[in-house]
């Protein structure tokens, strides 16, 4: 189960690979967003484990800056699953986390799996 509630939303995101010294970035679309990460639609895929720097402009005009790790890659081009990458935020300032939380739905996050350890 997911720890954070996702908001389906089309947002343009600027992506830079960590260590890349090239000015500018790649512009991809986020198709959903949560306090824990985002799914970026793209046929240009980074490797699982790669660290990316993201700039996410919200409808309010604020820009959230985060660093995240690629945790999932989908190469599928079906109508069910589009190609792209699941990004887990690794670094998000308290201010950006607060901005993002204010932008997302206020519903309860999904419950974490119960601890299955025996006493």
Beta strands, then each sheet from edge to edge (+ up, - down):
strand 1: 7-17
strand 2: 26-33
strand 3: 37-41
strand 4: 51-57
strand 5: 63-74
strand 6: 84-92
sheet 1: 1+ 2- 3+ 6- 5+ 4- 1+
end
